[in-house]
Amino acid sequence: MELIHARLVRTTTCANGCKCDYTICGDKDPSSPPEVMGPVADAMTGTTVDFTVISDCGHFSAYEHPEAVAEALRQLVRRIQ
């Protein structure tokens, strides 16, 4: 894991050896908005990146919109299984 603009960017290695990265940010996040996090996701190489922007959300996406974050993570899990 590494912290980029105060947002967690996570790399997960699946049982089958694939590497999957994800980043989630809020569209109203003042410190790490989509305009910053999108290029971060685009710059990741050697992996498949899930980049999710949560609507009407600030910096604390898991607190502000837990269901939207949970759904993004469920989609990631479905993709890597």
trRosetta pair geometry for C-beta under 8 A, 3 or more apart (Angstrom, degrees):
i j d omega theta_ij theta_ji phi_ij phi_ji
1 8 6.3 -25 -162 -156 117 92
1 9 7.1 150 -156 75 66 54
1 10 5.5 -19 -107 -109 92 68
1 11 7.2 -160 -79 24 46 76
2 9 5.9 -22 66 62 79 103
3 6 6.5 11 -178 -106 108 25
3 7 7.2 141 -156 59 65 33
3 8 6.8 -39 -105 -94 67 50
3 9 7.6 151 -115 18 20 85
4 7 6.0 -37 74 59 72 85
4 9 5.2 16 19 -8 117 129
4 32 7.4 111 112 -127 73 134
4 37 7.7 126 105 -113 115 75
4 40 5.4 137 134 -141 152 149
5 31 6.1 168 173 143 89 83
5 32 3.7 132 125 -98 118 106
5 36 5.4 105 -83 138 173 139
5 37 7.0 -125 62 -73 139 80
5 40 7.4 -127 12 -50 120 151
6 31 5.2 2 44 125 134 136
6 32 5.8 -153 61 -27 83 125
6 59 7.3 -10 113 -158 124 122
7 23 6.5 66 133 -158 126 102
7 24 7.7 -159 -172 69 117 54
7 25 5.8 -29 -124 -89 154 101
7 29 7.8 42 -75 171 124 159
7 32 4.3 -145 -28 111 122 166
7 37 6.3 -21 61 -98 163 122
8 23 7.7 -178 96 -124 53 70
9 21 6.6 10 174 -172 90 109
9 22 7.7 -173 -154 86 57 40
9 23 4.9 -17 -112 -88 83 105
9 40 6.7 -114 -88 145 148 128
9 41 8.0 -159 -130 -82 118 69
9 44 7.9 -166 177 -73 130 132
10 21 6.7 165 87 -148 48 62
10 22 5.8 -10 60 54 94 82
10 23 7.8 162 21 -77 68 56
11 19 5.9 -10 -170 -170 102 104
11 20 7.4 149 -156 78 54 39
11 21 5.0 -27 -98 -94 69 86
11 47 6.8 -89 -129 -115 102 159
12 19 7.3 152 78 -156 45 54
12 20 5.1 -22 63 65 96 91
12 21 7.5 167 18 -86 71 35
12 22 7.6 8 3 5 112 101
12 76 8.0 98 32 158 146 125
12 80 7.2 -26 101 -115 125 174
13 17 6.9 -19 -175 -145 96 33
13 18 7.5 166 -153 83 54 37
13 19 5.5 -28 -100 -99 70 72
14 17 6.7 -37 73 34 79 19
14 18 4.7 6 35 55 122 84
14 19 7.6 -151 5 -78 83 23
14 20 6.3 57 -37 -3 107 112
14 80 4.7 -156 -90 177 135 115
18 48 7.3 -4 171 16 116 113
18 80 6.5 -158 80 -141 124 93
19 46 6.7 23 60 129 139 85
19 47 4.4 -75 106 -110 105 100
19 48 7.6 151 92 22 62 69
20 47 6.5 157 -107 -173 19 102
20 48 5.6 -26 -117 68 72 91
20 49 7.9 151 -168 -95 57 30
20 50 7.0 22 178 -6 101 104
20 76 6.6 140 149 -168 137 101
20 79 7.3 141 -130 99 145 113
20 80 5.1 -84 -26 -84 157 130
21 41 7.5 176 113 -135 118 75
21 44 5.2 -101 57 174 162 163
21 47 4.8 68 -7 132 107 144
21 48 7.3 175 30 83 74 41
21 49 4.7 -25 77 -107 102 76
21 50 7.3 -173 96 26 51 67
22 49 6.8 151 -92 -163 36 60
22 50 4.2 -13 -110 64 93 99
22 51 7.4 -176 -153 -74 57 37
22 52 7.2 9 -171 3 102 102
22 72 7.4 141 -174 149 135 107
22 73 7.7 130 123 -102 168 65
22 76 5.4 -35 -70 -102 147 146
23 37 5.4 -165 139 -175 136 115
23 40 6.6 89 -59 96 174 115
23 41 5.2 -132 35 -77 128 105
23 49 7.1 -5 10 -171 95 107
23 50 7.6 172 28 89 51 60
23 51 5.5 0 62 -116 92 73
23 52 7.5 -174 94 32 49 67
24 51 8.0 172 -82 -159 40 42
24 52 4.7 -10 -113 68 80 104
24 53 7.9 173 -157 -84 55 24
24 54 6.5 43 179 -26 97 107
24 61 5.6 -148 133 94 109 160
24 69 6.0 91 164 -125 161 87
24 72 5.6 118 -101 109 125 161
25 29 5.2 -89 -179 11 97 152
25 32 5.5 -121 -126 116 131 95
25 33 6.7 142 148 -154 135 21
25 34 5.8 176 86 -73 124 61
25 37 4.5 164 -13 6 149 164
25 52 7.7 156 26 88 53 60
25 53 6.0 -22 73 -114 78 66
25 54 7.1 -152 103 19 29 86
25 61 6.7 -156 -148 -45 21 141
26 29 4.2 124 62 -45 89 95
26 33 7.8 -63 86 -118 63 59
26 53 7.3 89 -151 -166 14 67
26 54 4.9 -43 -104 68 64 99
26 56 7.9 -65 -163 96 102 24
26 57 3.1 -126 -130 108 110 90
26 58 5.0 21 96 65 159 6
26 59 6.4 -105 30 -61 127 20
26 60 7.9 8 -24 45 141 34
26 61 4.9 -170 -52 -80 96 97
26 64 6.8 29 -94 62 141 146
26 65 7.7 138 -103 17 104 122
27 33 7.2 43 -165 -152 33 88
27 34 6.0 -7 -115 -17 62 122
27 53 5.3 71 -69 170 85 110
27 54 6.8 -136 -11 82 81 47
27 55 5.6 8 5 -120 135 42
27 56 6.9 8 51 -29 114 25
27 57 6.2 89 24 45 71 77
28 33 7.6 -33 -160 -113 9 100
28 56 6.7 14 -6 -150 126 27
28 57 6.1 165 35 76 92 32
28 58 5.1 -50 95 -85 97 60
29 32 5.2 -35 132 68 134 62
29 33 5.0 179 71 -85 83 55
29 34 7.8 118 38 -25 107 61
29 57 7.1 -4 -49 113 86 78
29 58 5.5 114 -94 -176 54 43
29 59 4.7 106 -137 -83 90 59
29 61 7.7 -38 -71 -50 121 100
30 33 7.1 10 -114 -51 14 101
30 58 7.0 -7 -6 -153 83 94
30 59 6.7 -52 34 -51 74 110
31 59 5.9 35 32 -102 105 127
32 36 5.3 -112 -151 81 56 131
32 37 5.5 71 164 -55 94 106
32 59 7.1 93 35 -123 90 88
33 36 5.5 95 57 12 63 97
33 37 7.0 -147 103 4 28 96
34 37 5.7 -64 -126 51 34 100
34 38 5.3 46 171 -35 72 106
34 53 4.8 5 -88 -105 128 130
35 38 6.5 -30 -126 22 17 114
35 39 7.8 12 164 -5 45 103
36 39 6.9 -70 -169 38 29 101
36 40 6.7 26 145 -18 65 112
37 40 5.2 -54 -150 36 42 118
37 41 6.3 43 153 -20 72 101
37 51 7.0 158 133 -150 101 110
38 41 5.8 -56 -151 36 30 109
38 42 6.2 28 152 -18 65 109
38 51 6.4 91 -114 176 59 153
39 42 5.3 -53 -140 40 36 115
39 43 6.1 38 158 -25 67 106
40 43 5.9 -59 -150 33 27 111
40 44 7.4 40 150 -35 59 94
41 44 6.0 -43 -162 8 37 114
41 49 4.6 154 -169 153 91 146
41 51 4.0 22 -136 -80 172 128
42 49 7.7 -131 -71 58 27 156
44 47 5.5 -50 147 58 112 116
44 49 5.0 119 62 -68 134 130
48 79 7.9 -134 115 146 139 132
50 72 7.1 149 145 180 125 92
50 75 7.1 157 -149 103 145 106
50 76 5.1 -124 18 -94 166 100
50 79 7.2 158 -70 38 129 156
52 68 8.0 171 157 155 128 93
52 72 4.1 -27 -64 -130 176 137
54 57 3.9 5 106 21 107 156
54 61 4.9 133 25 -141 151 115
54 64 7.6 133 124 87 141 111
54 65 5.1 172 -177 63 135 145
54 68 4.8 113 -130 121 108 141
54 69 6.7 -25 -78 -64 141 75
54 72 7.7 -86 -71 -34 96 140
55 68 7.7 -146 34 -130 73 159
56 65 7.7 115 83 -63 83 134
57 61 5.1 54 165 -111 138 79
57 64 5.0 146 -138 99 88 138
57 65 5.2 -70 -95 0 127 128
57 68 7.4 -129 -59 71 147 150
58 61 7.8 -157 76 -65 44 60
58 64 6.1 138 38 -54 80 160
60 63 4.1 -18 148 41 114 117
60 64 5.3 119 90 -22 81 98
61 64 5.8 -60 -127 46 27 103
61 65 5.9 -41 -168 48 67 94
61 68 7.4 -93 -179 86 98 110
61 69 5.4 128 134 -74 100 120
62 65 7.8 -70 -110 66 12 55
62 66 5.8 44 -177 -105 55 71
62 69 4.8 -71 -101 50 64 176
63 66 7.0 11 -119 -60 14 91
65 68 4.0 -3 145 28 118 119
65 69 6.2 130 99 -19 79 88
66 69 5.7 -59 -148 41 34 110
66 70 6.0 36 155 -22 69 108
67 70 5.5 -52 -143 38 31 113
67 71 6.3 33 156 -20 65 104
68 71 5.8 -51 -147 35 30 111
68 72 6.6 34 152 -20 62 103
69 72 5.7 -52 -151 33 33 113
69 73 6.5 28 152 -14 65 106
70 73 5.8 -59 -150 40 32 109
70 74 6.2 37 151 -23 67 104
71 74 5.4 -49 -143 34 34 114
71 75 6.4 38 155 -20 64 102
72 75 5.8 -53 -153 34 30 113
72 76 6.7 34 148 -20 62 104
73 76 5.4 -48 -150 33 38 116
73 77 6.4 39 152 -19 66 102
74 77 5.7 -53 -149 36 33 111
74 78 6.4 34 153 -19 65 104
75 78 5.7 -52 -147 36 32 112
75 79 6.4 32 154 -21 64 107
76 79 5.7 -59 -152 35 30 112
76 80 6.4 8 160 -5 67 111
77 80 6.3 -67 -143 43 28 97
77 81 6.3 37 160 -36 65 105
78 81 6.1 -50 -145 18 27 113
